[in-house]
């Protein structure tokens, strides 16, 4: 019987252990880490290839001539490509607008040109007064020629108007439409429109300045284009209640029809119903004339004036910073009183037509 040596027997338990570093690698997740690094490396390589491709394909806006035929051809192709890019922009039409310079020739300017004129308003069409400075309109974009000079002057002057030197930027008018004054109104309105066209006109029946003893009724201001004015005119200056009850008979002619049509068709023309000849301050202090800095008043100044009401009117004119200008036909008995108490304190002017 053959006997084996104990050393010849090797058990599984006696097999050498697995390498310790591989055990630690597996334990720490080495395989997952290696996989992640590999994926990120592939992504970085792909991104780098894309960037390089984009850089190489990017358009070149400049090529050196180099003196070679290929360089000249490349440069010519590049210039053609750039020109093609510019053509759509060059073909776009630029919107224009026309501006009229006080009735002179029109200038056409691009819509995005900024405002180039900034000066105070002038009542005269061109040039202003001899002392007014000229403002030239500079040429834009290599064109438009020489500028048109416009004179600007503070405190422009309307006039003369029936001998009155009216200093105002905006003029308003109060007219006496009583029977003694209506024969003169047509020429007065015509002259006003020559000097200060478009001025507000308020018609009042009378020219007195009195304090009312009781509340006034029917003091609302109407436009002359309203049907109430035709009733008022046909009745020779009626109250509000009278015109409300009056029915127009179209067969009856309109008194002083030409003057009526002139007043009823004129823009910015108003009237106050007859509430008495002594309350003209209703027109002088009305909202319709508030924005004017010059107030022209035409009448014969025959109706009564009391000092208390004159003080109220003067306070209103000064508060609105309005100069009063009076034009009297015949120089009535209260002309000098109004001149001294209202015209002179407001630095206005007066004129008596004999």
C-alpha positions as CSV (number, residue, x, y, z in Angstrom):
1,X,0.0,0.0,0.0
2,X,1.4,3.3,-1.1
3,X,1.4,5.9,1.5
4,X,1.1,9.6,0.5
5,X,2.9,12.3,2.2
6,X,0.7,14.9,4.0
7,X,2.5,17.6,2.1
8,X,1.2,16.3,-1.2
9,X,-2.4,17.0,-0.2
10,X,-3.5,20.5,-1.0
11,X,-7.0,21.5,0.1
12,X,-9.1,24.2,-1.3
13,X,-8.9,26.0,1.9
14,X,-5.2,26.3,1.5
15,X,-5.5,28.1,-2.0
16,X,-3.8,31.5,-2.2
17,X,-6.2,34.4,-1.6
18,X,-7.3,36.8,-4.4
19,X,-5.2,40.0,-5.0
20,X,-6.1,42.6,-2.4
21,X,-6.0,45.7,-4.8
22,X,-8.6,44.1,-7.1
23,X,-10.9,43.5,-4.1
24,X,-10.6,47.1,-3.1
25,X,-11.3,48.3,-6.7
26,X,-14.4,46.3,-6.9
27,X,-15.5,47.4,-3.4
28,X,-15.0,51.2,-4.3
29,X,-17.0,50.9,-7.6
30,X,-14.1,51.1,-10.0
31,X,-16.0,49.6,-12.9
32,X,-18.7,52.2,-12.7
33,X,-16.1,55.0,-12.4
34,X,-14.2,53.7,-15.5
35,X,-17.5,53.5,-17.5
36,X,-18.4,57.1,-16.5
37,X,-15.0,58.4,-17.5
38,X,-15.1,56.7,-20.8
39,X,-18.6,58.1,-21.6
40,X,-17.5,61.7,-20.7
41,X,-14.3,61.3,-22.7
42,X,-16.4,60.3,-25.8
43,X,-18.6,63.4,-25.3
44,X,-15.7,65.7,-25.0
45,X,-14.1,64.3,-28.2
46,X,-17.4,64.7,-30.1
47,X,-17.8,68.3,-28.9
48,X,-14.2,69.1,-29.9
49,X,-14.9,67.8,-33.4
50,X,-18.0,69.9,-33.7
51,X,-16.2,73.1,-32.7
52,X,-13.4,72.4,-35.0
53,X,-15.8,71.8,-37.9
54,X,-17.7,75.1,-37.1
55,X,-14.5,77.1,-37.0
56,X,-13.3,75.7,-40.3
57,X,-16.7,76.4,-42.0
58,X,-17.0,79.9,-40.6
59,X,-17.3,82.7,-43.2
60,X,-14.2,84.6,-43.8
61,X,-14.7,88.4,-44.3
62,X,-11.2,89.1,-45.3
63,X,-8.6,87.3,-47.4
64,X,-5.1,88.5,-48.2
65,X,-4.5,89.0,-51.8
66,X,-1.3,87.1,-51.9
67,X,-0.8,88.0,-55.5
68,X,-2.0,84.6,-56.7
69,X,-4.8,83.8,-59.1
70,X,-6.6,81.8,-56.5
71,X,-6.4,84.6,-54.0
72,X,-7.8,87.1,-56.5
73,X,-10.7,84.7,-57.3
74,X,-11.4,84.2,-53.6
75,X,-11.4,87.9,-52.9
76,X,-13.7,88.6,-55.8
77,X,-16.2,85.9,-54.7
78,X,-16.1,87.3,-51.2
79,X,-16.9,90.9,-52.3
80,X,-19.8,89.6,-54.4
81,X,-21.2,87.7,-51.4
82,X,-20.9,90.8,-49.2
83,X,-22.6,92.9,-51.8
84,X,-25.5,90.4,-52.0
85,X,-25.9,90.7,-48.3
86,X,-26.1,94.5,-48.5
87,X,-28.6,94.6,-51.4
88,X,-31.8,93.8,-49.4
89,X,-31.0,96.6,-47.0
90,X,-30.2,99.1,-49.7
91,X,-33.4,98.3,-51.6
92,X,-35.6,99.0,-48.6
93,X,-37.6,102.2,-49.1
94,X,-37.2,104.9,-46.5
95,X,-40.6,106.4,-45.4
96,X,-40.7,110.1,-45.9
97,X,-43.0,112.8,-44.6
98,X,-43.6,116.3,-45.8
99,X,-43.5,119.4,-43.6
100,X,-44.7,122.8,-44.7
101,X,-42.8,125.8,-43.6
102,X,-45.4,128.5,-43.2
103,X,-46.9,128.2,-46.7
104,X,-43.5,128.0,-48.5
105,X,-42.1,125.1,-50.4
106,X,-42.4,121.7,-48.8
107,X,-39.4,119.7,-47.5
108,X,-39.3,115.9,-47.5
109,X,-37.6,114.4,-44.5
110,X,-37.1,110.8,-43.4
111,X,-39.6,109.8,-40.7
112,X,-36.9,109.2,-38.1
113,X,-35.2,112.6,-38.4
114,X,-35.4,114.3,-35.0
115,X,-37.0,117.7,-34.5
116,X,-34.6,120.4,-35.5
117,X,-36.6,123.5,-34.8
118,X,-37.5,124.7,-31.4
119,X,-38.6,128.3,-31.0
120,X,-41.4,130.4,-29.6
121,X,-44.5,130.8,-31.7
122,X,-44.8,133.8,-34.1
123,X,-47.9,135.4,-35.4
124,X,-46.1,136.6,-38.5
125,X,-45.5,134.2,-41.4
126,X,-41.7,134.5,-41.9
127,X,-38.8,136.5,-40.6
128,X,-40.6,137.9,-37.5
129,X,-39.5,141.4,-36.6
130,X,-36.2,142.9,-37.8
131,X,-34.7,142.1,-34.4
132,X,-35.8,138.5,-34.3
133,X,-33.0,136.0,-34.7
134,X,-33.1,133.5,-37.6
135,X,-33.1,129.8,-37.1
136,X,-31.8,127.9,-40.1
137,X,-32.9,124.4,-40.9
138,X,-29.7,122.4,-41.5
139,X,-29.4,120.0,-44.4
140,X,-29.7,116.4,-43.5
141,X,-28.0,113.4,-45.2
142,X,-26.1,115.5,-47.7
143,X,-29.2,117.2,-49.0
144,X,-32.2,119.4,-48.7
145,X,-30.3,122.5,-49.7
146,X,-30.2,125.7,-47.5
147,X,-32.4,126.0,-44.5
148,X,-35.3,128.4,-44.2
149,X,-34.8,131.1,-41.6
150,X,-37.6,131.8,-39.2
151,X,-37.5,134.7,-36.7
152,X,-38.5,134.0,-33.2
153,X,-39.5,136.8,-30.8
154,X,-40.9,136.8,-27.3
155,X,-44.2,138.7,-26.9
156,X,-45.2,138.8,-30.6
157,X,-47.4,141.7,-31.8
158,X,-50.7,141.4,-33.6
159,X,-51.7,144.5,-35.5
160,X,-52.2,147.2,-36.0
161,X,-55.9,146.5,-35.5
162,X,-58.0,149.7,-35.9
163,X,-55.2,151.8,-34.5
164,X,-54.5,149.4,-31.6
165,X,-51.0,148.0,-31.1
166,X,-51.9,144.6,-29.7
167,X,-49.1,142.7,-27.9
168,X,-50.2,139.2,-27.4
169,X,-49.5,135.6,-28.6
170,X,-53.2,134.7,-28.7
171,X,-56.1,137.1,-29.1
172,X,-59.8,136.7,-28.1
173,X,-62.6,139.1,-29.0
174,X,-65.8,140.4,-27.3
175,X,-68.3,142.1,-29.6
176,X,-71.3,144.1,-28.7
177,X,-74.2,142.8,-30.8
178,X,-76.8,145.4,-29.7
179,X,-78.7,147.1,-32.4
180,X,-76.4,150.2,-32.4
181,X,-73.3,148.1,-33.1
182,X,-74.5,145.4,-35.5
183,X,-74.0,147.7,-38.6
184,X,-70.2,147.8,-37.9
185,X,-69.6,144.1,-36.9
186,X,-69.1,142.8,-40.4
187,X,-66.0,144.9,-41.1
188,X,-64.7,144.4,-37.5
189,X,-64.9,140.6,-37.8
190,X,-63.3,140.7,-41.3
191,X,-60.4,142.9,-39.9
192,X,-60.0,140.6,-36.9
193,X,-59.6,137.6,-39.2
194,X,-57.0,139.4,-41.2
195,X,-54.9,140.2,-38.2
196,X,-55.5,137.2,-35.9
197,X,-57.4,134.5,-37.9
198,X,-59.1,131.8,-35.9
199,X,-59.4,133.9,-32.7
200,X,-62.2,133.1,-30.3
201,X,-65.1,135.6,-30.6
202,X,-67.9,136.0,-28.0
203,X,-71.0,138.0,-28.8
204,X,-72.8,139.9,-26.0
205,X,-75.9,142.2,-26.2
206,X,-74.6,145.4,-24.5
207,X,-71.4,146.8,-22.9
208,X,-72.2,147.6,-19.3
209,X,-70.4,146.4,-16.2
210,X,-72.8,146.2,-13.3
211,X,-73.2,144.1,-10.2
212,X,-76.4,141.9,-10.5
213,X,-79.1,142.5,-8.0
214,X,-80.4,139.0,-8.3
215,X,-79.1,135.7,-9.7
216,X,-78.9,135.8,-13.5
217,X,-80.7,133.2,-15.6
218,X,-79.7,131.9,-19.0
219,X,-76.0,132.8,-18.9
220,X,-74.8,129.7,-20.7
221,X,-72.4,130.3,-23.6
222,X,-73.6,128.8,-26.9
223,X,-71.9,128.3,-30.3
224,X,-73.3,130.5,-33.1
225,X,-73.7,127.3,-35.2
226,X,-76.5,126.2,-32.8
227,X,-80.1,126.7,-33.7
228,X,-80.5,128.9,-30.6
229,X,-78.4,131.6,-32.3
230,X,-80.7,131.9,-35.2
231,X,-83.6,132.3,-32.8
232,X,-81.6,134.9,-30.8
233,X,-80.7,136.8,-34.0
234,X,-84.2,136.7,-35.5
235,X,-85.7,138.1,-32.3
236,X,-83.1,140.9,-32.1
237,X,-81.3,139.6,-29.0
238,X,-83.6,137.5,-26.9
239,X,-83.4,135.8,-23.5
240,X,-82.8,132.0,-23.2
241,X,-86.5,131.5,-22.2
242,X,-87.7,133.5,-25.2
243,X,-85.6,131.5,-27.7
244,X,-86.7,128.2,-26.1
245,X,-90.3,129.1,-26.8
246,X,-89.7,130.7,-30.2
247,X,-90.5,128.7,-33.4
248,X,-88.6,129.7,-36.6
249,X,-90.7,130.6,-39.6
250,X,-88.5,129.8,-42.6
251,X,-90.6,132.0,-44.8
252,X,-89.6,135.1,-42.9
253,X,-86.2,136.6,-43.9
254,X,-83.3,136.7,-41.5
255,X,-82.4,140.2,-40.5
256,X,-78.9,141.3,-41.7
257,X,-78.6,137.9,-43.3
258,X,-75.0,138.3,-44.6
259,X,-73.7,139.2,-41.1
260,X,-75.7,136.4,-39.6
261,X,-74.2,133.9,-42.0
262,X,-70.7,135.3,-41.4
263,X,-71.1,134.8,-37.6
264,X,-72.9,131.5,-37.7
265,X,-70.4,129.9,-40.0
266,X,-67.3,131.2,-38.4
267,X,-65.4,128.7,-36.2
268,X,-64.8,129.4,-32.5
269,X,-67.6,132.0,-32.4
270,X,-70.0,132.0,-29.4
271,X,-72.8,134.1,-27.9
272,X,-74.6,134.8,-24.6
273,X,-78.3,135.3,-24.5
274,X,-79.6,138.7,-23.5
275,X,-79.6,138.9,-19.7
276,X,-79.3,142.6,-19.6
277,X,-76.9,145.2,-21.1
278,X,-75.0,145.6,-17.9
279,X,-73.4,142.2,-17.5
280,X,-70.7,142.1,-20.3
281,X,-68.3,140.7,-17.7
282,X,-70.0,137.3,-18.5
283,X,-68.3,137.4,-21.8
284,X,-65.0,139.1,-20.7
285,X,-64.5,136.5,-18.0
286,X,-65.9,133.5,-19.8
287,X,-64.0,130.2,-20.1
288,X,-64.0,130.6,-23.9
289,X,-61.5,133.5,-23.7
290,X,-59.5,132.2,-20.8
291,X,-56.5,131.0,-22.8
292,X,-55.9,134.3,-24.6
293,X,-53.4,136.8,-23.3
294,X,-54.9,139.7,-25.3
295,X,-58.6,140.6,-25.1
296,X,-60.1,142.9,-27.8
297,X,-63.5,144.5,-26.9
298,X,-65.5,146.4,-29.5
299,X,-68.5,148.6,-28.4
300,X,-69.7,152.2,-28.1
301,X,-69.3,152.0,-24.2
302,X,-72.6,153.8,-23.5
303,X,-74.0,151.4,-21.0
304,X,-73.6,151.9,-17.2
305,X,-70.4,150.8,-15.4
306,X,-69.9,150.7,-11.6
307,X,-66.6,150.7,-9.9
308,X,-67.2,147.6,-7.7
309,X,-67.8,145.4,-10.8
310,X,-64.8,147.0,-12.6
311,X,-62.6,145.9,-9.7
312,X,-63.9,142.3,-10.1
313,X,-63.2,142.4,-13.8
314,X,-59.7,143.8,-13.3
315,X,-58.9,141.1,-10.7
316,X,-60.0,138.4,-13.2
317,X,-57.9,139.9,-16.1
318,X,-54.8,140.2,-13.9
319,X,-55.2,136.6,-12.6
320,X,-55.3,135.4,-16.2
321,X,-52.5,137.8,-17.2
322,X,-54.6,139.3,-20.0
323,X,-54.2,142.7,-21.6
324,X,-57.4,144.5,-22.4
325,X,-57.8,146.5,-25.7
326,X,-60.9,148.5,-26.3
327,X,-62.2,149.9,-29.6
328,X,-65.0,152.4,-29.2
329,X,-67.2,153.5,-32.0
330,X,-68.3,157.0,-31.1
331,X,-66.5,157.2,-27.7
332,X,-69.3,156.6,-25.2
333,X,-69.5,158.2,-21.8
334,X,-67.9,155.3,-20.0
335,X,-65.0,154.9,-22.5
336,X,-62.5,156.9,-20.3
337,X,-63.5,155.2,-17.1
338,X,-62.9,151.7,-18.6
339,X,-59.6,153.0,-20.2
340,X,-58.3,154.3,-16.9
341,X,-59.6,151.5,-14.7
342,X,-59.0,148.4,-16.9
343,X,-56.9,149.2,-20.0
344,X,-54.1,151.0,-18.4
345,X,-53.7,148.7,-15.4
346,X,-53.5,145.7,-17.7
347,X,-51.0,147.4,-20.0
348,X,-53.4,147.3,-22.9
349,X,-54.4,150.0,-25.4
350,X,-57.5,152.0,-26.4
351,X,-58.9,153.5,-29.6
352,X,-61.9,155.7,-30.1
353,X,-63.3,155.8,-33.6
354,X,-65.2,159.1,-34.2
